[in-house]
Amino acid sequence: MIQKILVSSDGSALADRAVNKAIELAKATGASIIGLMVMAPCPFTLYGDPMLLGVEGLPHYDDEEQQLSRQILEPIKQAAQAAGVRYAGCSVSSRSPGDAIVSTAEHEGCDLICMVMHPHLSLLGTNLDRITARVLARSRVPVLLCH
């Protein structure tokens, strides 16, 4: 029985397919939705004065990522609520989105991961992008791929 579904989104129209499928499944099974946004950590470690290095915008990087996360997760929350589905959102910072998806699903006790694969990306000539391939390789939680 599915009780908790993790759906990861990057805010793309393609990711919306997984969101819609997750909400549809949650409504049919009485499950709840965990919306996840994996944020990229600040790409630089600075030694010295950021103003002198010409990167004065970096101190606000984390704030901007949090704001982006809220913008991406809010429509998922609204769609889940409109469908009468329980929702919780979370965002995590990771250099490996695939690992973050797997660890969040395990930490939250999810029964299913619902995600899309980006067809324009490929791994060794397959139709799997690197994030999807990572999730499929590492997850003990079942994964539903939407296309």
C-alpha positions in Angstrom: 0.0 0.0 0.0 1.4 3.4 -1.0 1.2 5.9 1.9 3.9 8.5 1.0 5.1 9.5 -2.4 8.2 11.6 -3.0 8.1 13.8 -6.1 11.2 15.8 -7.1 10.9 18.8 -9.3 13.2 21.3 -11.0 10.3 23.5 -12.0 10.3 22.3 -15.6 7.2 21.5 -17.7 8.6 17.9 -17.9 8.8 17.6 -14.1 5.2 18.7 -13.9 4.3 15.4 -15.5 5.7 13.5 -12.5 4.0 16.0 -10.1 0.6 15.4 -11.8 1.1 11.6 -11.8 2.1 11.6 -8.1 -0.9 13.7 -7.1 -3.2 11.4 -9.2 -1.7 8.3 -7.5 -1.9 9.9 -4.0 -5.5 10.8 -4.5 -6.4 7.3 -5.7 -4.5 5.6 -2.8 -5.0 8.1 0.0 -1.2 8.7 0.1 0.5 11.9 0.9 3.0 13.8 -1.2 6.5 15.0 -0.3 7.6 17.6 -2.8 11.4 17.9 -3.1 13.6 20.5 -4.6 17.3 19.7 -4.7 19.3 22.9 -4.6 22.9 23.2 -5.9 25.3 24.3 -3.2 27.3 27.4 -3.8 29.9 26.4 -6.4 32.8 28.3 -4.9 34.7 28.3 -1.6 36.3 31.7 -1.2 39.4 32.7 0.6 39.7 36.4 0.9 37.4 39.4 0.5 34.5 38.7 -2.0 34.4 42.4 -2.9 38.1 42.3 -3.9 37.5 39.1 -5.9 34.6 40.6 -7.8 32.0 38.0 -6.6 30.0 40.1 -4.1 26.8 38.4 -5.1 27.9 35.0 -3.7 26.9 35.8 0.0 23.2 35.8 -1.2 23.5 32.6 -3.2 21.9 30.4 -0.5 19.0 32.9 -0.1 18.4 33.0 -3.8 18.4 29.1 -4.0 15.9 29.0 -1.1 13.6 31.5 -2.9 13.8 29.5 -6.1 12.9 26.4 -4.1 9.8 28.0 -2.7 8.8 29.2 -6.2 9.1 25.6 -7.5 7.4 23.9 -4.5 4.5 26.3 -4.1 2.6 25.1 -7.3 3.0 21.5 -6.2 1.5 22.4 -2.8 -1.4 24.2 -4.4 -2.1 21.4 -6.9 -2.0 18.8 -4.0 -4.3 20.9 -1.9 -6.7 21.4 -4.8 -6.8 17.6 -5.2 -7.3 17.0 -1.5 -3.9 15.4 -1.0 -1.8 15.9 2.1 1.4 17.7 1.2 4.8 18.5 2.8 7.6 20.2 0.9 11.3 20.1 1.5 14.5 21.4 -0.1 18.0 20.0 0.3 21.3 21.2 -0.9 23.4 18.6 -2.7 26.0 18.3 -5.4 24.4 15.0 -6.3 20.6 15.4 -7.0 20.2 11.6 -7.4 21.7 10.8 -4.1 19.6 13.6 -2.5 16.4 12.1 -3.9 17.2 8.7 -2.6 18.3 9.8 0.9 15.2 12.1 1.2 12.9 9.3 0.2 14.5 6.9 2.7 14.6 9.5 5.5 10.9 10.5 5.0 9.8 6.9 4.8 8.4 7.1 1.3 6.9 4.1 -0.4 7.4 5.5 -4.0 9.6 7.9 -5.8 7.9 9.5 -8.8 10.1 11.3 -11.3 10.7 12.0 -14.9 13.7 11.3 -17.0 15.0 14.1 -19.3 15.0 12.6 -22.8 17.5 15.1 -24.2 20.1 13.8 -21.8 21.7 10.4 -22.0 24.0 8.1 -20.2 26.2 5.9 -22.3 23.8 5.9 -25.2 20.8 4.9 -23.1 17.6 6.9 -22.6 18.3 7.5 -19.0 19.7 10.8 -17.8 22.4 10.7 -15.1 20.0 11.7 -12.2 17.5 9.1 -13.1 20.2 6.5 -13.6 21.6 7.3 -10.1 18.2 7.1 -8.4 17.5 3.7 -10.1 20.9 2.3 -9.2 20.8 3.4 -5.5 17.2 3.4 -4.4 15.6 0.7 -2.3 12.3 2.6 -2.7 10.4 1.7 -5.9 10.7 4.4 -8.6 7.9 5.3 -11.1 9.3 7.0 -14.2 6.9 9.3 -16.0 7.5 10.4 -19.6 
